[in-house]
Amino acid sequence: MTGILLDSDPELAYQHAQAAVRRAGRVDVVREAAGLSAYRTGRYAEALSELRTVRRLNGSSDHLAVMADCERGLGRPERAIALAASPEAEGLTEEPAIELAIVVSGARLDLGETEAALAVLAAPAVRQTRGLLGVRVAHARAAALSASGDESAAEAELAGFDVRQLAEAAGESPGDDEDVVVFDLEDDDAVQRDTASDLPAGGVIQDAVVTDAAAVADDFVYDDAVSDGAAASGTGRDGEPV
């Protein structure tokens, strides 16, 4: 339900995600939905925390671009740039890496570094991107060109796209190919009832695995260290979704 509502009613999607977290807080897709809905509703600190949790639960860095954009939303563009230079960013596949480049370009603009913003998007792999992501790259390049004072080049960058493509790339309409995460609370209730019916008398499984609290605590310490290091080593939001 959260994924279905994310474009049409982000606030309601956020409420659904919060209800899901209360019921299944250790499920990675639930925390992912919570993080993305928090991001879409401008709750950047909360989104950052949730997506860090997702990374601890499943080891994936696929949402690194969203995390970097949250840093921008919190007024910390230098941390967004440092996050893009972290070891986690090195293992990204092509699409998440291009998403991250778009965010870094915006962070450079936040800092008034227009030439650096354009340079981030100058790599051949970025320039050759096609489809909706390619339109978003063009949007980001146009923003950097406009900030540098080259309005004619900015207009030329977008000239090959129609109004629908530009609106979709700006997040004003949902993409047909967009992946969504759906978490149905009614299905979750059914799973919980089935699970309860399978429990032995007393409702306790003797061999249940207990989460290693020390390991989880270490993860939090590590994430805080990464964020603090990012701020020290680093070189807003523009409304465009990641």
Residue, then its C-alpha position, 0 to 999 in steps of 0.5 A: m500500500t505504501g508504494i502505491l500511495l507514494d506518488s499520489d499521496p505521500e503523507l498517507a503513504y508515510q502513515h501506512a509505513q509507520a503502521a507497518v514499522r510498528r508491526a514488522g520493524r525488523v523487515d528490511v522492505v518495511r523500513e525501506a518504505a518508511g525511509l522513502s515515504a519520509y524522504r518524499t514528505g520532507r522528513y529528511a533526518e528520519a529518512l536518513s535514519e531509516l535508510r541507514t537501518v535498511r543498509r544494516l539489515n540487508g547490506s545494500s547501498d542502493h539508496l545511497a543517492v537518496m541518503a545523500d539527497c537527505e543530507r542536502g535537505l538537511g543543509r549539509p551538501e558537503r556530507a552528500i559529496a563525502l558520502a558519494a566518495s565513500p567505499e559504499a559508493e564504489g560498489l554501486t551499479e550503473e543506475p544508482a551511481i548515475e542517481l548519485a552523480i545527479v545528487v552530487s551535482g546538486a550538492r555542488l550547486d548548493l555550494g556555488e561550485t557550478e563548474a564542479a556541478l557540470a564536471v560530475l555529469a560530464a562522464p561518458a556513462v552519465r551523458q549516454t544515459r537514456g530513458l527517464l534517467g537520461v531526462r533527469v541527467a539533462h535536467a541536472r545539467a540544465a540547472a548547472l548550465s543555468a547557474s553558470g549563466d549559460e541560459s541558451a545551453a540550458e535550454a538546448e539541453l532540454a530541447g529534445f524532450d517533450v512536456r510529458q517527459l520533462a514533467e515525469a523527470a521532475g516528479e510531477s507524474p509517476g513513471d510507468d517503469e518505477d519500482v514500488v515497494v508494497f506492504d499490505l497491513e492486512d496481509d501482515d495481520a494474516v501472517q501474524r495470525d498464522t504464525a501465532s497458530d503455529l506456536p507451541a503452548g505458551g507462545v514461546i519458541q525455545d530456540a528463537v534467535v536473539t539479535d546481537a545488541a552489541a553488533v547493532a550498537d557497533d553499526f550505529v557507531y560506524d554510521d555516526a563515524v561515517s557521517d562525522g568523517a563526511a562532514a570533515s572531509g567534504t569539499g538542499r534540495d532542488g525539488e527533483p526526486v531521486 
